[in-house]
Each structure stands twice: as structure tokens, then as C-alpha cells.
Amino acid sequence: MKKYIQRLKNIDNLIQTQETGSPKELAKKMNMSERMIYRYLHNLRGLGAPISYNYEKRSYMYTDNVFLKVAFEYEKKKTV
């Protein structure tokens, strides 16, 4: 799970800076298969991320001002 979250953060950073390149280039940058890249993008979109591909810039980009926030919260159970 830790690796998955780190990959999401790295992909998010490349999308924010519009430096993903093509899907094939992004896969190479992330040391992943192109198929895995499409899965991660699909999952980000499923979380509501407005992602599109800009052919002029040759990069994925967000079409709205968004950022990825990953958090884990917990509370200790109160013992009686």
C-alpha cells in the first residue's frame, strides 16, 4: 500500500508540473508498464481528479485547481 500511495503522489506531482510526457514516457519515468499507468490514471479519475491529456504540451494535466491529499486518521479505542 505504501508503494501505491508513493506512486500516486509521484504521478500527481508530474501532472501538477505538466511533465508527464506521453503515457509511454510516463511509464518509463515511473518504472512501470503503460498498462499500470492507465490504471493509476483511472483510479485518480475515480477519486474525482479532473485529468486530461494536452497534446500540445504532451502531458497530462488537471483541468481544475486540485491537489492530491492522502491521509490516515485513527483514534484509539477507549477502554472501559
C-alpha positions as CSV (number, residue, x, y, z in Angstrom):
1,M,0.0,0.0,0.0
2,K,2.9,2.4,0.8
3,K,4.4,1.9,-2.6
4,Y,1.0,2.5,-4.2
5,I,0.5,5.8,-2.4
6,Q,4.0,7.0,-3.2
7,R,3.4,6.3,-6.9
8,L,0.1,8.2,-6.7
9,K,2.0,11.2,-5.2
10,N,4.7,11.0,-7.9
11,I,2.2,10.8,-10.7
12,D,0.2,13.7,-9.1
13,N,3.4,15.8,-8.9
14,L,4.2,15.2,-12.6
15,I,0.6,16.1,-13.6
16,Q,0.8,19.3,-11.4
17,T,4.0,20.3,-13.2
18,Q,2.7,19.1,-16.6
19,E,5.8,17.0,-17.1
20,T,4.3,13.6,-17.6
21,G,5.1,13.2,-21.3
22,S,3.2,10.6,-23.2
23,P,1.8,7.6,-21.5
24,K,4.8,5.6,-22.7
25,E,7.2,8.3,-21.3
26,L,5.4,8.5,-18.0
27,A,5.6,4.7,-17.7
28,K,9.4,4.9,-18.2
29,K,9.7,7.7,-15.7
30,M,7.7,5.8,-13.1
31,N,9.4,2.5,-13.9
32,M,6.0,0.9,-14.6
33,S,4.2,-0.6,-17.5
34,E,2.0,1.6,-19.7
35,R,-1.0,-0.5,-18.6
36,M,-0.3,0.3,-14.9
37,I,-0.1,4.0,-15.7
38,Y,-3.6,3.8,-17.3
39,R,-4.8,2.0,-14.1
40,Y,-3.4,4.7,-11.8
41,L,-4.9,7.4,-14.0
42,H,-8.2,5.6,-14.0
43,N,-8.1,5.4,-10.2
44,L,-7.3,9.1,-9.8
45,R,-10.2,9.9,-12.1
46,G,-12.4,7.6,-10.0
47,L,-11.4,9.7,-7.0
48,G,-12.7,12.8,-8.8
49,A,-9.4,14.1,-10.3
50,P,-10.2,16.1,-13.4
51,I,-7.3,14.8,-15.6
52,S,-7.0,15.3,-19.3
53,Y,-4.2,14.9,-21.8
54,N,-2.8,18.1,-23.5
55,Y,-1.4,17.1,-26.9
56,E,0.3,20.4,-27.4
57,K,2.2,20.1,-24.1
58,R,2.5,16.3,-24.4
59,S,1.5,16.0,-20.8
60,Y,-1.4,15.0,-18.6
61,M,-2.8,17.9,-16.7
62,Y,-5.5,18.8,-14.2
63,T,-8.4,20.8,-15.8
64,D,-9.2,22.4,-12.5
65,N,-7.2,23.6,-9.4
66,V,-6.9,20.4,-7.4
67,F,-4.3,18.6,-5.4
68,L,-3.9,15.1,-4.0
69,K,-4.2,14.7,-0.3
70,V,-3.6,11.4,1.3
71,A,-4.2,11.0,5.0
72,F,-4.6,8.3,7.5
73,E,-6.5,9.1,10.7
74,Y,-7.2,6.8,13.6
75,E,-8.5,7.0,17.2
76,K,-7.5,4.7,20.0
77,K,-10.4,2.8,21.4
78,K,-11.4,3.9,24.8
79,T,-11.1,1.1,27.3
80,V,-13.8,0.9,30.0
